[in-house]
Amino acid sequence: MDATELFDLVSQAKNGDKAAIESIIQLFQPAIQKACRRTKPQERRDLEQHMSEKIIRAVYSYDIDSIPDYSRFVKVLSDSDG
């Protein structure tokens, strides 16, 4: 997936498309699972939910009127408060 496709998904999600937000979370699923494998088994579900929430918050806080920039989106994702 390229930055334009992600931008389109973010735009759709911000317009209320729940399938788009689910697609975005699925895009980040490999990174989520990798992080979960590094934590205790009893904490994995909480971590997965926390990371998914951060993605959702990043999507809704992303300035859609700015130039589409994947690295900026990832920075927003990493900086978003949980």
Secondary structure, 3 states (H helix, E strand, C coil): CCHHHHHHHHHHHHCCCHHHHHHHHHHCHHHHHHHHHCCCHHHHHHHHHHHHHHHHHHHHHCCCCCCCCHHHHHHHHHHCCC
